[in-house]
Amino acid sequence: MTIGVLGGTGAQGRGLAIRWARAGLKVVIGSRSADRAEQAAKEIVEIAGGDVTGQDNAGCAASADIVLAAVPWEGHAELLESLRSQLAGKIVVDCVNPLGFDKKGPFALPVPEGSAAQQAEQLLPESRVTAAFHHVSAVALADLSVDHVDLDVLVLGDDREATDVVRALAGVIPGVRGVYGGRLRNAHQVEALTANLIAINRRYKAHAGLRITDI
């Protein structure tokens, strides 16, 4: 199974790619620039080992079996729409958080479709869209001296088989558990909760995540 990471040169995508490469999964880094993607892939191999390559976004989407969208919210719709044919029939994992920042701190932005994940679902009608990995600390992911990443990953989607695959993908990261979090229509509050976690982490100088109790 090959995992494509759109936005793999950014902190969140890079961190997840490092952990998946360390776990033995084949990873393809995607970027607008193939050269940047190839450089990021080389750096990840130096850190984590494994089979990691870099391509432009279209090449990444075409060559992967599962594709993570870890791109800035501002370019989310345009990028996914441009990759509709390459992503057809594939599991797409959206971890984008539509957030704004001002003097008072982070806050959730309104999304006409309801959430970034629902926007992805509308733009990619032939893909199996899920939402996950919104609350994972990029710092903890990238630091392999952290051998136990203490958190649960909420996985949302309307395709139960696809959410099971993504839950398993979360579970290859030591300490992480994938937890089914409901239908894709419930992704808004999961994305928005990231603003609260950022505020917590700033206040307590931490890399806090979530744990779901009693399951």
RODO-11830 format. One record per residue: residue in one letter; x, y, z of N, C-alpha, C in turn. Coordinates in steps of 0.001 Angstrom, whole numbers, plus 500000, padded with zeros to 6 digits. Layout:
BEGIN
  residu    n_c1    n_c2    n_c3   ca_c1   ca_c2   ca_c3    c_c1    c_c2    c_c3
       A       X       Y       Z       X       Y       Z       X       Y       Z
...
end
This chain:
BEGIN
  residu    n_c1    n_c2    n_c3   ca_c1   ca_c2   ca_c3    c_c1    c_c2    c_c3
       M  500841  498806  500000  500000  500000  500000  500877  501245  500000
       T  500596  502142  499084  501354  503386  498970  500516  504544  499490
       I  501101  505337  500378  500414  506486  500971  500945  507756  500327
       G  500077  508527  499707  500464  509813  499151  500145  510921  500148
       V  501045  511879  500267  500856  512986  501214  500912  514301  500443
       L  499738  514820  500106  499674  516138  499479  499945  517177  500554
       G  500943  518016  500330  501368  518931  501385  502411  518287  502278
       G  503128  517342  501728  504130  516616  502502  505364  517415  502844
       T  505483  518628  502309  506599  519495  502688  506226  520385  503876
       G  504952  520384  504274  504515  521129  505452  504686  520308  506711
       A  504526  520943  507860  504840  520297  509133  503974  519071  509407
       Q  502656  519196  509224  501762  518080  509548  501976  516904  508603
       G  502006  517179  507304  502212  516109  506339  503567  515457  506486
       R  504576  516252  506727  505928  515719  506910  505999  514820  508144
       G  505376  515275  509245  505406  514481  510468  504747  513127  510284
       L  503577  513096  509648  502901  511828  509396  503713  510950  508445
       A  504314  511559  507434  505137  510794  506502  506321  510138  507221
       I  506927  510858  508157  508043  510302  508925  507594  509056  509690
       R  506456  509138  510338  505976  507998  511125  505579  506828  510237
       W  504942  507104  509121  504548  506013  508230  505753  505366  507566
       A  506750  506171  507216  507977  505601  506650  508680  504725  507677
       R  508750  505186  508912  509381  504413  509972  508632  503079  510190
       A  507318  503081  509968  506505  501872  510150  506614  500910  508964
       G  507329  501321  507911  507540  500430  506778  506588  500623  505618
       L  505770  501673  505662  504860  501943  504557  505582  502721  503456
       K  505174  502477  502230  505714  503236  501103  505004  504580  501037
       V  505769  505663  500977  505212  507013  501042  505661  507824  499839
       V  504727  508580  499266  505043  509527  498193  504684  510925  498676
       I  505659  511809  498679  505446  513194  499075  504992  513995  497863
       G  503937  514782  498041  503461  515640  496961  503658  517102  497280
       S  503963  517883  496251  504120  519329  496406  503868  519972  495046
       R  503621  521271  495047  503499  521961  493755  504785  521822  492960
       S  505914  521770  493659  507217  521629  493025  507747  520215  493237
       A  507990  519509  492143  508540  518157  492258  509909  518185  492927
       D  510699  519221  492664  512028  519318  493284  511917  519450  494800
       R  510981  520260  495260  510778  520404  496711  510314  519090  497329
       A  509446  518398  496619  508947  517120  497117  510078  516098  497208
       E  510935  516061  496197  512051  515114  496203  513032  515431  497319
       Q  513272  516713  497564  514166  517100  498646  513588  516711  499997
       A  512282  516954  500174  511627  516573  501429  511684  515065  501629
       A  511503  514316  500550  511555  512854  500643  512935  512387  501087
       K  513971  512981  500552  515335  512614  500939  515574  512897  502417
       E  515087  514041  502883  515260  514404  504293  514515  513427  505206
       I  513326  512998  504782  512552  512052  505586  513261  510705  505653
       V  513827  510265  504539  514575  508998  504532  515766  509077  505483
       E  516446  510228  505508  517581  510395  506424  517143  510294  507882
       I  515933  510753  508182  515419  510739  509556  514850  509373  509931
       A  514029  508823  509022  513212  507654  509377  513548  506390  508605
       G  514349  506530  507521  514556  505374  506658  513320  505117  505819
       G  513241  503933  505242  512048  503554  504505  512083  503943  503044
       D  510943  503728  502393  510775  503960  500958  509938  505219  500783
       V  510604  506347  500561  509924  507632  500429  510425  508312  499165
       T  509502  508719  498305  509848  509429  497081  509041  510715  497005
       G  509399  511583  496074  508704  512848  495914  508276  513083  494483
       Q  507088  513631  494304  506577  513978  492979  505751  515250  493100
       D  505373  515812  491939  504433  516920  492019  503084  516372  492485
       N  502154  517258  492818  500896  516813  493406  500142  515824  492532
       A  500110  516069  491229  499386  515166  490342  500031  513784  490319
       G  501350  513743  490275  502051  512468  490281  501862  511729  491585
       C  501873  512452  492684  501643  511865  494004  500261  511237  494074
       A  499239  511986  493656  497870  511487  493713  497668  510275  492816
       A  498304  510285  491663  498130  509188  490712  498802  507906  491179
       S  499926  508018  491877  500715  506834  492219  500349  506216  493558
       A  499525  506888  494360  499208  506412  495703  497891  505644  495736
       D  497770  504760  496725  496518  504039  496961  495605  504813  497910
       I  496203  505434  498921  495499  506292  499871  496184  507646  499844
       V  495414  508727  499837  496005  510061  499725  495549  510934  500889
       L  496514  511490  501604  496256  512438  502684  496346  513856  502133
       A  495322  514661  502405  495354  516086  502058  495728  516870  503301
       A  496956  517381  503303  497468  518160  504443  497962  519497  503921
       V  497086  520191  503228  497448  521421  502525  496822  522625  503221
       P  497337  523825  502988  496714  525010  503576  495265  525154  503141
       W  494413  525615  504045  493000  525762  503739  492783  526653  502533
       E  493601  527676  502378  493406  528641  501294  493492  527976  499911
       G  494273  526917  499793  494416  526263  498498  493716  524923  498395
       H  492937  524595  499414  492309  523273  499524  491403  522943  498334
       A  490425  523798  498066  489446  523516  497024  490090  523456  495646
       E  490934  524425  495365  491561  524478  494039  492405  523236  493775
       L  493176  522801  494771  494039  521640  494573  493221  520367  494368
       L  492251  520131  495242  491483  518894  495124  490697  518838  493822
       E  490133  519955  493431  489392  519979  492170  490298  519646  490997
       S  491546  520108  491043  492484  519846  489952  492935  518388  489894
       L  492743  517658  491008  493205  516270  491080  492050  515271  491058
       R  490884  515705  490643  489688  514847  490706  489898  513520  489995
       S  490468  513557  488798  490628  512297  488047  491667  511389  488686
       Q  492765  511957  489195  493805  511144  489822  493331  510512  491129
       L  492372  511145  491799  491908  510662  493099  490661  509787  492998
       A  490128  509608  491821  488908  508815  491646  489127  507385  492128
       G  488177  506891  492913  488219  505524  493401  489122  505301  494595
       K  489810  506326  495051  490788  506173  496135  490243  506718  497458
       I  490806  506198  498542  490512  506768  499858  491290  508074  499990
       V  490572  509145  500267  491185  510453  500500  490966  510804  501974
       V  492049  511128  502659  491985  511480  504077  492227  512983  504198
       D  491200  513704  504598  491317  515161  504719  491625  515522  506166
       C  492755  516202  506395  493100  516629  507757  493214  518139  507861
       V  492574  518831  506911  492693  520291  506842  491768  520947  507868
       N  492299  521930  508565  491546  522682  509575  491339  524119  509089
       P  490118  524501  508749  489873  525883  508318  489886  526830  509527
       L  491017  527448  509768  491189  528306  510932  491640  529695  510534
       G  491245  530664  511340  491773  532009  511227  492510  532371  512508
       F  493311  533425  512441  494083  533864  513607  494010  535384  513689
       D  493782  535871  514878  493834  537304  515115  494481  537553  516485
       K  494367  538759  517003  495024  539079  518272  494486  538248  519437
       K  493277  537737  519306  492686  536925  520366  493059  535445  520241
       G  493724  535085  519127  494134  533698  518954  493414  533013  517819
       P  493443  531675  517802  492844  530926  516702  491328  530822  516824
       F  490660  530711  515662  489210  530534  515658  488814  529799  514381
       A  487689  529080  514454  487207  528313  513307  486581  529239  512277
       L  486877  528980  511026  486295  529743  509922  485027  529060  509413
       P  484049  529829  508971  482848  529220  508372  483186  528625  507007
       V  482615  527467  506727  482817  526782  505440  481438  526544  504827
       P  481170  527052  503642  479835  526919  503056  479332  525479  502991
       E  480230  524536  502715  479822  523128  502618  479639  522470  503982
       G  480041  523163  505052  479939  522635  506396  481278  522379  507042
       S  482223  521864  506279  483562  521553  506783  484496  521365  505601
       A  485786  521341  505874  486755  521069  504806  486517  519685  504215
       A  486214  518704  505085  485992  517338  504608  484765  517257  503701
       Q  483704  517969  504060  482513  517967  503211  482764  518703  501895
       Q  483605  519707  501937  483999  520368  500693  484740  519370  499801
       A  485652  518599  500413  486378  517585  499653  485427  516557  499059
       E  484421  516155  499834  483452  515170  499364  482700  515688  498137
       Q  482348  516964  498141  481631  517530  497003  482531  517671  495785
       L  483795  517997  496016  484730  518184  494908  485210  516864  494325
       L  485135  515791  495120  485661  514490  494707  484563  513431  494789
       P  483548  513530  493940  482399  512619  494057  482738  511156  493790
       E  483846  510889  493130  484221  509507  492835  485262  508968  493811
       S  485603  509737  494836  486580  509303  495841  485866  508896  497122
       R  486593  508164  497965  486069  507712  499267  486655  508650  500328
       V  485968  509737  500600  486520  510801  501438  486294  510494  502915
       T  487356  510627  503688  487306  510520  505137  487959  511761  505738
       A  487804  511919  507049  488449  513025  507767  489175  512451  508972
       A  490430  512840  509173  491224  512301  510285  492512  513098  510443
       F  493211  512863  511553  494544  513423  511849  494538  514938  512050
       H  493417  515484  512506  493336  516935  512718  494111  517398  513946
       H  494244  516539  514943  494724  516975  516258  496078  516392  516631
       V  496809  515887  515659  498104  515272  515938  499189  516346  515920
       S  500018  516378  516950  501092  517362  517033  502167  517062  516005
       A  502416  518010  515111  503469  517840  514115  504836  517735  514781
       V  505016  518431  515891  506297  518386  516616  506539  516988  517158
       A  505537  516394  517787  505689  515045  518337  505891  514017  517243
       L  505197  514187  516116  505348  513241  515017  506775  513242  514467
       A  507338  514425  514305  508646  514553  513670  509790  514137  514580
       D  509544  514069  515871  510591  513744  516839  510537  512255  517165
       L  511391  511464  516530  511353  510018  516720  511883  509585  518081
       S  512424  510529  518856  512753  510188  520242  511483  510054  521085
       V  510368  510588  520575  509056  510377  521196  508562  509027  520697
       D  508782  507978  521475  508478  506633  520985  507048  506207  521255
       H  506273  507057  521939  504867  506756  522219  504087  508055  522088
       V  503356  508203  520976  502574  509417  520734  501209  509209  521389
       D  500975  509880  522488  499847  509584  523365  498581  510308  522917
       L  497829  509713  521991  496581  510329  521583  495722  509372  520767
       D  494455  509753  520634  493522  509082  519738  493291  509965  518516
       V  493099  509329  517385  492770  510032  516138  491316  509737  515804
       L  490480  510772  515749  489093  510608  515340  489021  510477  513827
       V  488361  509428  513360  488226  509158  511927  486746  509230  511571
       L  486403  510088  510632  485016  510279  510233  484827  509939  508768
       G  483635  509451  508436  483339  509152  507045  482062  508368  506910
       D  481526  508328  505701  480294  507609  505412  480553  506220  504854
       D  481780  505929  504489  482197  504624  503976  482905  503894  505116
       R  482210  502933  505744  482763  502302  506941  484050  501547  506643
       E  484130  500899  505497  485365  500188  505161  486533  501160  505048
       A  486292  502320  504436  487346  503323  504293  487784  503848  505662
       T  486830  504084  506569  487217  504568  507898  487998  503508  508662
       D  487690  502238  508431  488458  501173  509085  489906  501156  508590
       V  490096  501388  507296  491450  501435  506736  492223  502603  507348
       V  491577  503753  507469  492252  504936  508016  492526  504755  509509
       R  491612  504104  510219  491871  503804  511623  493123  502934  511765
       A  493263  501963  510888  494458  501105  510918  495706  501905  510571
       L  495575  502853  509661  496705  503701  509288  497156  504543  510474
       A  496210  505015  511267  496569  505744  512492  497281  504821  513464
       G  496833  503582  513530  497356  502654  514519  498768  502190  514294
       V  499338  502431  513109  500739  502032  512895  501703  502991  513596
       I  501207  504150  514043  502044  505095  514790  502023  504660  516250
       P  503163  504367  516854  503189  503867  518231  502463  504800  519197
       G  501524  504227  519957  500768  504983  520941  499463  505547  520428
       V  499287  505590  519108  498105  506218  518518  497024  505167  518281
       R  495783  505553  518525  494639  504692  518273  493662  505424  517367
       G  493214  504772  516311  492178  505331  515463  490804  505004  516019
       V  489965  506007  516172  488631  505838  516755  487594  506380  515778
       Y  486611  505560  515445  485544  506025  514560  484783  507154  515247
       G  484646  508288  514541  484058  509473  515153  482742  509928  514564
       G  482162  509111  513661  480864  509479  513110  480913  509761  511621
       R  479772  510182  511119  479624  510500  509701  480396  511769  509333
       L  480620  511924  508039  481401  513070  507575  480705  514389  507886
       R  479387  514366  508016  478669  515606  508327  479040  516150  509707
       N  479678  515333  510525  480103  515772  511855  481557  516248  511894
       A  482158  516457  510735  483570  516841  510705  483801  518276  511152
       H  482777  519127  511052  483001  520550  511363  483532  520742  512776
       Q  482874  520105  513748  483294  520347  515125  484646  519729  515432
       V  485017  518674  514703  486340  518076  514879  487409  519023  514347
       E  487166  519589  513173  488110  520557  512613  488200  521792  513510
       A  487053  522274  513984  487031  523496  514794  487716  523307  516135
       L  487663  522091  516685  488269  521831  517989  489776  522066  517967
       T  490368  522043  516783  491797  522320  516672  492143  523693  517229
       A  491247  524657  517075  491494  525998  517631  491629  525936  519141
       N  490792  525111  519783  490883  524954  521242  492201  524304  521644
       L  492623  523302  520891  493872  522620  521225  495082  523535  521043
       I  495039  524367  520010  496131  525324  519826  496193  526277  521019
       A  495028  526744  521474  494987  527633  522632  495526  526931  523881
       I  495148  525666  524063  495656  524883  525201  497165  524760  525126
       N  497675  524412  523957  499114  524206  523807  499903  525491  524017
       R  499357  526600  523583  500041  527878  523807  500050  528232  525296
       R  498926  528005  525942  498814  528370  527364  499717  527510  528239
       Y  499769  526210  527939  500488  525277  528808  501831  524829  528231
       K  502209  525424  527088  503476  525073  526432  503587  523552  526291
       A  502569  522985  525660  502443  521533  525540  502179  521142  524093
       H  502032  519850  523870  501628  519311  522570  500436  518390  522812
       A  499377  518961  523357  498225  518175  523810  497472  517558  522649
       G  496902  516383  522909  496023  515726  521964  494757  515295  522679
       L  494031  514341  522093  492770  513864  522650  492868  512391  523019
       R  492172  511990  524073  491958  510583  524392  490463  510386  524621
       I  489904  509349  524025  488510  508998  524207  488435  507898  525263
       T  487639  508104  526292  487604  507171  527414  486532  506096  527227
       D  486707  504975  527935  485706  503910  528078  485395  503172  526782
       I  486343  503076  525892  486177  502206  524716  487438  501355  524558
end
